[in-house]
Amino acid sequence: MCYNSVENGVSPLITAAEAEQMGYRIIIFSFACLALAYEAITTTLERLRDTGLTGSSVSPMTIFEVCGLGESIAIDMAAGGHAFDKV
């Protein structure tokens, strides 16, 4: 069985241990990251509105790397491409 866990949703909030005791083998935390992303985005945009700066210490390259830029460059190069020559 599979349990869809959505904090502040209609399903009761249970721990993984409780779900296992109830016979669930998989828990889907479908809202976990989305709610936190919303809070972070809201806070950042409020800071930008109030101070003119986001206060972020994360560089674009960090995000690109997390999203697989290195792998994309390797595939492009292996295929003889030059799409990332300036990166």
C-alpha positions as CSV (number, residue, x, y, z in Angstrom):
1,M,0.0,0.0,0.0
2,C,1.0,3.6,-0.6
3,Y,0.3,6.6,1.6
4,N,0.1,10.1,0.2
5,S,1.4,12.4,3.0
6,V,0.5,16.1,2.5
7,E,1.2,18.3,5.5
8,N,-1.7,20.5,6.4
9,G,-3.9,18.5,3.9
10,V,-6.9,16.3,4.4
11,S,-4.9,13.1,5.3
12,P,-3.8,12.6,8.9
13,L,-0.1,13.5,9.4
14,I,1.7,10.3,10.4
15,T,5.3,9.3,10.7
16,A,7.1,6.8,8.6
17,A,7.1,4.4,11.5
18,E,3.4,4.8,12.0
19,A,2.7,4.3,8.3
20,E,4.8,1.1,8.4
21,Q,2.8,-0.2,11.4
22,M,-0.4,0.5,9.4
23,G,0.9,-1.7,6.6
24,Y,2.1,1.0,4.2
25,R,5.2,0.2,2.2
26,I,5.7,3.5,0.4
27,I,5.0,7.1,1.5
28,I,4.7,9.9,-1.1
29,F,5.6,13.3,0.4
30,S,4.1,15.1,-2.5
31,F,4.0,18.5,-0.9
32,A,7.1,18.5,1.3
33,C,9.5,20.5,-0.9
34,L,6.8,22.6,-2.6
35,A,5.6,24.2,0.6
36,L,9.2,25.0,1.8
37,A,10.1,26.4,-1.7
38,Y,7.0,28.6,-1.5
39,E,8.1,29.9,1.9
40,A,11.6,30.5,0.8
41,I,10.6,32.3,-2.4
42,T,8.1,34.5,-0.5
43,T,10.7,35.4,2.1
44,T,13.3,36.2,-0.6
45,L,10.9,38.3,-2.7
46,E,9.9,40.2,0.4
47,R,13.6,40.8,1.2
48,L,14.2,42.0,-2.3
49,R,11.2,44.4,-2.1
50,D,12.3,45.7,1.3
51,T,16.1,46.0,0.8
52,G,16.7,45.8,-3.0
53,L,18.8,42.6,-2.5
54,T,17.9,38.9,-2.3
55,G,20.7,38.1,0.2
56,S,21.4,34.9,-1.6
57,S,24.9,33.4,-1.5
58,V,24.1,30.7,-4.2
59,S,25.7,31.4,-7.6
60,P,23.9,30.5,-10.9
61,M,26.7,28.0,-11.6
62,T,25.9,26.2,-8.4
63,I,22.3,25.7,-9.5
64,F,23.4,24.7,-13.0
65,E,25.7,22.1,-11.6
66,V,23.0,20.7,-9.3
67,C,20.7,20.5,-12.4
68,G,23.3,18.4,-14.3
69,L,25.3,20.9,-16.3
70,G,28.4,18.8,-16.1
71,E,26.6,15.7,-17.5
72,S,25.1,17.8,-20.3
73,I,28.5,19.2,-21.2
74,A,30.0,15.7,-21.3
75,I,27.2,14.3,-23.5
76,D,27.6,17.3,-25.9
77,M,31.3,16.9,-26.1
78,A,31.1,13.1,-26.6
79,A,28.7,13.8,-29.5
80,G,31.1,16.3,-31.0
81,G,29.0,19.3,-30.1
82,H,30.1,22.7,-29.1
83,A,27.0,24.0,-27.4
84,F,28.9,24.6,-24.1
85,D,32.2,25.9,-25.4
86,K,31.7,29.2,-23.6
87,V,30.7,27.8,-20.3
